[in-house]
Amino acid sequence: MFVCDAHCDTLYRLLKEPGADNDVTPERLKKGGVGLQTLAMFVGTSSDKKTIINTIEGMMAIADELKQKGLDIIDDPSLATEGEVKYILSIEGSEVFEDDLSLLEVYRKKGVRMASITWNYDNKFASCHMGDTSRGLSSLGKECVREMNRLGIAVDLSHISDKAFKDVLDHAYSSPLASHSCARVLCNHSRNLSDEQLEALFNAGGFVGINFCPAFLVEDGKATMLDVLKHIEHMYELGGNGKVGFGSDFDGIESKPVGLDNPEDFPALIRFLADSGSFSDDDIADISGRAFINYYKKL
């Protein structure tokens, strides 16, 4: 089975914790059947622009070094094939672009194919899910979204506020996505998406990657594969057929659902989804990876 994962924080962990036992490794990805792994470059928690740029450039340097050692970082997700592990780059938090939108094109040329508008802080572009909820997408944020659309950088709505989420859908001319989010009706967390948001995103041709963070899957934080299944089922009920996949958040979460420790566990999860009887063979192929590839074909 061909698997895609829309989000992991491995590059940030390699930068901040060199030598750590990472969840995501080429060997584990291969064993798990992952053909395409998105490597997010998290801007970090500092508001200092120099620190942010140094953090991003540090992760770019690690990516370049790994590429020289054989890591296959590609520009076009449709080039990913079963049996080989390929990678695309994303940026988590657009603070790096706040003072110079021309940097979007610079990083696009370096291979970045996705960028989230915010992380857990408000910025010049928009409010985040835990920030000023009365504020949405700023005029500069609208300009940023349009430029991302022009360049073919997917606009990632994970972490953004409800108002800013709606504003992006109203002003974008390419479909956005939520790379690592879950359904709010099943777990009432501001990081999750409401039914209204999910329906709007699916109607716009967007994509949602299910986050494996237990706190986003179930309110008591004791998640299993069944909870992942429930979130996918719910999204399918809202029109998510062919528009839902995985956004594990491996190397960015401290705990995981029982049985989902790292990418080697994707085959077990896929078998669990298939055995549930809730999805057809085509659905399983979409959820595993095809939906993510098809999203980029339309971008």
Secondary structure, 3 states (H helix, E strand, C coil): CCEEECCECHHHHHHHCCCCCCCCCHHHHHHCCEEEEEEEEECCCCCCHHHHHHHHHHHHHHHHHHHHCCCCECCCHHHCCCCCCEEEEEEECHHHHCCCCHHHHHHHHCCEEEEECCCCCCCCCECECCCCCCCCECHHHHHHHHHHHHHCCEEECCCECHHHHHHHHHHCCCCCEECCCCECCCCCCCCCECHHHHHHHHHCCCEEEECCCHHHHCCCCCCEHHHHHHHHHHHHHCCCCCCEEECCCECCCCCCCECCCCHHHHHHHHHHHHHCCCCCHHHHHHHHHHHHHHHHHHC
